[in-house]
């Protein structure tokens, strides 16, 4: 019985897992962004990966959270230095928050 329950839980967990798609920015200073009310909105990620939405400020970083503060600081550092950066979102075809940001 425990094996069946464990298998069911594992299959349920994997069904809800979603992949993150990344845009690679060879020069982060080329990114267009705007800040409003503690949220940074990113615009032109489609120029770096065609599967991202082409218009408007679709992806966001909430700078009121600890993770958002770290993402924002990393983004500003990379923009200022014109360094490369990866930005990942869970579904690039929909508006939503940035899930990952950095270099690995």
C-alpha atoms as an extended CHARMM CRD file, in Angstrom:
* protein
*
       104  EXT
         1         1  UNK       CA              0.0000000000        0.0000000000        0.0000000000  PROA      1               0.0000000000
         2         2  UNK       CA              2.8180000000        2.4180000000        0.8730000000  PROA      2               0.0000000000
         3         3  UNK       CA              4.5030000000        1.7620000000       -2.4870000000  PROA      3               0.0000000000
         4         4  UNK       CA              1.3100000000        2.6240000000       -4.3470000000  PROA      4               0.0000000000
         5         5  UNK       CA              0.8530000000        5.7960000000       -2.3190000000  PROA      5               0.0000000000
         6         6  UNK       CA              4.4750000000        6.8220000000       -2.8960000000  PROA      6               0.0000000000
         7         7  UNK       CA              4.1650000000        6.1960000000       -6.6410000000  PROA      7               0.0000000000
         8         8  UNK       CA              0.9560000000        8.2160000000       -6.7920000000  PROA      8               0.0000000000
         9         9  UNK       CA              2.5500000000       11.1480000000       -4.9550000000  PROA      9               0.0000000000
        10        10  UNK       CA              5.6070000000       11.1090000000       -7.2210000000  PROA      10              0.0000000000
        11        11  UNK       CA              3.4890000000       11.0740000000      -10.3690000000  PROA      11              0.0000000000
        12        12  UNK       CA              1.3690000000       13.9260000000       -9.0140000000  PROA      12              0.0000000000
        13        13  UNK       CA              4.4570000000       16.0040000000       -8.2020000000  PROA      13              0.0000000000
        14        14  UNK       CA              5.9590000000       15.4710000000      -11.6390000000  PROA      14              0.0000000000
        15        15  UNK       CA              2.6780000000       16.3730000000      -13.3340000000  PROA      15              0.0000000000
        16        16  UNK       CA              2.7660000000       19.8190000000      -11.7230000000  PROA      16              0.0000000000
        17        17  UNK       CA              6.4340000000       20.5090000000      -12.3910000000  PROA      17              0.0000000000
        18        18  UNK       CA              6.9910000000       23.0920000000      -15.0670000000  PROA      18              0.0000000000
        19        19  UNK       CA             10.0740000000       23.8540000000      -17.0650000000  PROA      19              0.0000000000
        20        20  UNK       CA             11.7060000000       27.2420000000      -17.0930000000  PROA      20              0.0000000000
        21        21  UNK       CA             12.6550000000       28.7740000000      -20.4250000000  PROA      21              0.0000000000
        22        22  UNK       CA             15.5970000000       31.1380000000      -20.5930000000  PROA      22              0.0000000000
        23        23  UNK       CA             16.5390000000       34.1720000000      -22.6030000000  PROA      23              0.0000000000
        24        24  UNK       CA             20.2960000000       34.6820000000      -22.8880000000  PROA      24              0.0000000000
        25        25  UNK       CA             21.3010000000       38.3350000000      -23.0090000000  PROA      25              0.0000000000
        26        26  UNK       CA             24.8960000000       38.6960000000      -24.2530000000  PROA      26              0.0000000000
        27        27  UNK       CA             24.7800000000       42.3500000000      -23.1190000000  PROA      27              0.0000000000
        28        28  UNK       CA             22.2830000000       43.0970000000      -20.3330000000  PROA      28              0.0000000000
        29        29  UNK       CA             22.4170000000       46.8400000000      -21.0740000000  PROA      29              0.0000000000
        30        30  UNK       CA             20.2660000000       46.1180000000      -24.1450000000  PROA      30              0.0000000000
        31        31  UNK       CA             17.3340000000       45.1130000000      -21.9180000000  PROA      31              0.0000000000
        32        32  UNK       CA             14.3860000000       47.5150000000      -21.7390000000  PROA      32              0.0000000000
        33        33  UNK       CA             12.8340000000       47.8630000000      -18.2890000000  PROA      33              0.0000000000
        34        34  UNK       CA             10.5680000000       50.1130000000      -16.2610000000  PROA      34              0.0000000000
        35        35  UNK       CA              9.9420000000       50.3130000000      -12.5100000000  PROA      35              0.0000000000
        36        36  UNK       CA              6.5950000000       51.0790000000      -10.9450000000  PROA      36              0.0000000000
        37        37  UNK       CA              5.5850000000       50.6570000000       -7.3010000000  PROA      37              0.0000000000
        38        38  UNK       CA              8.3340000000       48.2440000000       -6.3020000000  PROA      38              0.0000000000
        39        39  UNK       CA              7.9530000000       46.0830000000       -9.4010000000  PROA      39              0.0000000000
        40        40  UNK       CA             10.4210000000       46.0420000000      -12.2810000000  PROA      40              0.0000000000
        41        41  UNK       CA              8.8260000000       45.2120000000      -15.6270000000  PROA      41              0.0000000000
        42        42  UNK       CA             10.9370000000       43.7750000000      -18.4730000000  PROA      42              0.0000000000
        43        43  UNK       CA             10.0030000000       44.3540000000      -22.0810000000  PROA      43              0.0000000000
        44        44  UNK       CA             12.1540000000       43.1630000000      -24.9730000000  PROA      44              0.0000000000
        45        45  UNK       CA             13.1220000000       39.6120000000      -23.9970000000  PROA      45              0.0000000000
        46        46  UNK       CA             11.7830000000       38.4350000000      -27.3640000000  PROA      46              0.0000000000
        47        47  UNK       CA             14.8510000000       40.0240000000      -28.9930000000  PROA      47              0.0000000000
        48        48  UNK       CA             16.9750000000       37.4590000000      -27.1580000000  PROA      48              0.0000000000
        49        49  UNK       CA             14.6280000000       34.4530000000      -27.3920000000  PROA      49              0.0000000000
        50        50  UNK       CA             11.8080000000       34.4000000000      -29.9460000000  PROA      50              0.0000000000
        51        51  UNK       CA              9.4520000000       32.3740000000      -27.7310000000  PROA      51              0.0000000000
        52        52  UNK       CA              9.0070000000       35.3340000000      -25.3450000000  PROA      52              0.0000000000
        53        53  UNK       CA              6.1330000000       37.7780000000      -25.8820000000  PROA      53              0.0000000000
        54        54  UNK       CA              7.1030000000       40.5960000000      -28.2750000000  PROA      54              0.0000000000
        55        55  UNK       CA              5.1720000000       43.5240000000      -26.8740000000  PROA      55              0.0000000000
        56        56  UNK       CA              4.7360000000       45.3970000000      -23.6770000000  PROA      56              0.0000000000
        57        57  UNK       CA              6.1960000000       44.8680000000      -20.2180000000  PROA      57              0.0000000000
        58        58  UNK       CA              5.2240000000       41.2190000000      -19.7530000000  PROA      58              0.0000000000
        59        59  UNK       CA              7.7180000000       39.8970000000      -17.2070000000  PROA      59              0.0000000000
        60        60  UNK       CA              8.2610000000       41.2580000000      -13.7200000000  PROA      60              0.0000000000
        61        61  UNK       CA             10.4930000000       41.2550000000      -10.6570000000  PROA      61              0.0000000000
        62        62  UNK       CA              8.8790000000       42.0600000000       -7.2950000000  PROA      62              0.0000000000
        63        63  UNK       CA             11.5640000000       44.0660000000       -5.4800000000  PROA      63              0.0000000000
        64        64  UNK       CA              9.6310000000       44.0080000000       -2.1910000000  PROA      64              0.0000000000
        65        65  UNK       CA             10.6290000000       40.3670000000       -1.5970000000  PROA      65              0.0000000000
        66        66  UNK       CA             14.0960000000       39.1520000000       -0.5610000000  PROA      66              0.0000000000
        67        67  UNK       CA             14.4800000000       37.1480000000       -3.7880000000  PROA      67              0.0000000000
        68        68  UNK       CA             13.3080000000       40.1010000000       -5.8660000000  PROA      68              0.0000000000
        69        69  UNK       CA             15.8430000000       42.3930000000       -4.2140000000  PROA      69              0.0000000000
        70        70  UNK       CA             18.6430000000       39.9850000000       -5.1100000000  PROA      70              0.0000000000
        71        71  UNK       CA             17.3760000000       39.6440000000       -8.6960000000  PROA      71              0.0000000000
        72        72  UNK       CA             17.1180000000       43.4310000000       -9.0490000000  PROA      72              0.0000000000
        73        73  UNK       CA             20.6330000000       43.9830000000       -7.6720000000  PROA      73              0.0000000000
        74        74  UNK       CA             22.0120000000       41.3380000000      -10.0430000000  PROA      74              0.0000000000
        75        75  UNK       CA             20.1740000000       42.8570000000      -12.9920000000  PROA      75              0.0000000000
        76        76  UNK       CA             21.4460000000       46.3730000000      -12.2300000000  PROA      76              0.0000000000
        77        77  UNK       CA             25.0100000000       45.0950000000      -11.8940000000  PROA      77              0.0000000000
        78        78  UNK       CA             24.8540000000       43.2760000000      -15.2290000000  PROA      78              0.0000000000
        79        79  UNK       CA             23.1970000000       46.2450000000      -16.9780000000  PROA      79              0.0000000000
        80        80  UNK       CA             25.8090000000       48.6910000000      -15.6930000000  PROA      80              0.0000000000
        81        81  UNK       CA             28.7020000000       46.4580000000      -16.7550000000  PROA      81              0.0000000000
        82        82  UNK       CA             27.0950000000       45.3600000000      -20.0370000000  PROA      82              0.0000000000
        83        83  UNK       CA             27.6860000000       41.7470000000      -19.0230000000  PROA      83              0.0000000000
        84        84  UNK       CA             25.8110000000       38.6260000000      -20.1510000000  PROA      84              0.0000000000
        85        85  UNK       CA             22.8130000000       37.3700000000      -18.2130000000  PROA      85              0.0000000000
        86        86  UNK       CA             20.2250000000       34.5830000000      -18.2650000000  PROA      86              0.0000000000
        87        87  UNK       CA             16.6040000000       35.4210000000      -17.4360000000  PROA      87              0.0000000000
        88        88  UNK       CA             14.1410000000       32.5640000000      -16.9860000000  PROA      88              0.0000000000
        89        89  UNK       CA             10.3610000000       32.4590000000      -16.7820000000  PROA      89              0.0000000000
        90        90  UNK       CA              8.0430000000       29.4910000000      -16.3680000000  PROA      90              0.0000000000
        91        91  UNK       CA              5.9040000000       30.2500000000      -19.4160000000  PROA      91              0.0000000000
        92        92  UNK       CA              7.3240000000       32.7440000000      -21.9220000000  PROA      92              0.0000000000
        93        93  UNK       CA              4.0060000000       32.8150000000      -23.8070000000  PROA      93              0.0000000000
        94        94  UNK       CA              2.2490000000       34.4280000000      -20.8080000000  PROA      94              0.0000000000
        95        95  UNK       CA              2.8570000000       37.4490000000      -18.6230000000  PROA      95              0.0000000000
        96        96  UNK       CA              4.4320000000       36.5140000000      -15.3280000000  PROA      96              0.0000000000
        97        97  UNK       CA              7.2370000000       36.8360000000      -12.8250000000  PROA      97              0.0000000000
        98        98  UNK       CA             10.8960000000       36.1670000000      -13.5020000000  PROA      98              0.0000000000
        99        99  UNK       CA             11.6840000000       32.7480000000      -12.0220000000  PROA      99              0.0000000000
       100       100  UNK       CA             15.4840000000       32.7800000000      -12.4200000000  PROA      100             0.0000000000
       101       101  UNK       CA             18.0300000000       35.4610000000      -13.1460000000  PROA      101             0.0000000000
       102       102  UNK       CA             21.8110000000       35.1320000000      -13.1890000000  PROA      102             0.0000000000
       103       103  UNK       CA             24.7600000000       33.3160000000      -14.6730000000  PROA      103             0.0000000000
       104       104  UNK       CA             25.5760000000       29.6730000000      -14.0480000000  PROA      104             0.0000000000
